[in-house]
Amino acid sequence: MREIRTRIRTVRNIAKITRAMKLVAAARLKRAQGRVTAARPYAERMQHMMRELSAAAVHIAHPLLEVREERRTAVLVLTSDRGLCGSYNTNVLRKAMELLRGRDPQSVRLLLMGRKGAQFFRRQPYPVVTSLPLSGREVSFADVQPVVATLRQLFEGGEVDAVYVVYARFVNAITQVPTILLLLPLKPPESDAEPGEAAGAATEVIFEPAPAVLLGRLLPRYVDTQVYRALVEAVASEHGARMTSMTAATENASEMIDTLTLSLNRVRQAAITKEIAEIVTGAEAVKR
């Protein structure tokens, strides 16, 4: 009985911790979800617009618009700094390995945000260009500036031919979808025109100011926006996964306490029954 009571106290203390972590994650998720809601429409519209502009400005030379044969690749992987968030990090890292599988490790440049990703790729043969922590609290454009500068330098300098971002797209607190985003080079949107229709009618654009000036300002902002959008989605996904995980852990602890309490009652009943039997046996022996 003493051992069971000790286990009940231990599980009850763990349940208090998981319940507190669930409440903290829920509060942070609400703020992170607000950032996702604010960033997603702008980022999606920016992505669509830049693809249309890149299709209309095929004659314009810009380092971020250069399409080359994909031989060397840079991959930005967004994970969390802390654990206790279920399979969130495992799913993101599995998606990253799907992208990297079959590639020559020397043709890959990894950029990591989040300590869990750094710990995982420390045991892999792929070279890591930079590794930064990823705070799960407040995120801003300033957090993406160092990694964006490195990505642009790699692509514009011709060290890589494509840039990918691997992150978890936030759907809700229960669902986070590991996603691979081709950041660079820009690809024109898929045309919905019929084969007999004019191919370039949908992409006719009038530039003001000059196309080179306009794209020179918009393209760096586009890269910043897409990485920032992936960052806020990843942070919201982390908090959603942690809240779900801690909810399940708290419920499991409650079920374990109920099971241990039932076992304690059975042991106590058995002890009382044994004592009663001993008393009755002793009374019978005295009568004889």
Secondary structure, 3 states (H helix, E strand, C coil): CHHHHHHHHHHHHHHHHHHHHHHHHHHHHHHHHHHHHHHHHHHHHHHHHHHHHHHHCCCCCCHHHCCCCCCCEEEEEECCCCCCCCCHHHHHHHHHHHHHCCCCHHHEEEEEECHHHHHHHCCCCCCEEEEECCCCCCCCHHHHHHHHHHHHHHHHCCCCCEEEEEEEEECCCCCEEEEEEEEECCCCCCCCCCCCCCCCHHHCCCCCCCHHHHHHHHHHHHHHHHHHHHHHHHHHHHHHHHHHHHHHHHHHHHHHHHHHHHHHHHHHHHHHHHHHHHHHHHHHHHHC
